Amino acid sequence: MNKGEFINYIATKQGTSKVEAEKVIDVFTSSVISALGEKLDVSLIGFGSFSVTMVPARSGRNPATGKVIQIAARNQPKFKVGQKLKDAVN
């Protein structure tokens, strides 16, 4: 399901317009992105938790040349699934 299909799904389920559904999705995603950018965790009980973890620097290999390269440390977004979501999928 892509974003457009998801907007239609929410609008139909909640009996709202597609514009209102899109606003809700946009506010949610931008808020989670903003919070993670500030290194804050976002936990939605039953759904899951969004967090940021630090991936340390490491050496890797260029597959085309075989040359060893250094891969810089970076922050990685992470999502841990909540129990209610796990149960709904199984």
Secondary structure, DSSP 8 states (H G I E B T S, - for coil): --HHHHHHHHHHHHT--HHHHHHHHHHHHHHHHHHHHTT--EEETTTEEEEEEEE--EEEE-TTT--EEEE--EEEEEEEE-HHHHHHH-
